[in-house]
Amino acid sequence: MPKKAENEGGGGRARKGHFVVYVGSEMKRFVVPTSYLKNPVFLQLLDKSAEEYGFDNRNGIVLPCDESTFKSLTAFLAKH
């Protein structure tokens, strides 16, 4: 079963098998399992991020959604 995204403050590298995304107006940092990259809905969100922010974003991956939407999506992904 996939793990859910975790809100993780601070910086540093994500542990093995995970990556970091930033979400919402406050740019909250979440650690996301790489298994989410297999999900078409999550991939669409990454595509939208690339369209909106481009690939040369040195601040990391910023997802164009609010925090509550992101949490709902990752809760769903963790169950399925």
Secondary structure, DSSP 8 states (H G I E B T S, - for coil): -----EE--S-S---TTEEEEEETTTTEEEEEEGGGGG-HHHHHHHHHHHHHH-S--TT-EEESS-HHHHHHHHHHHHH-
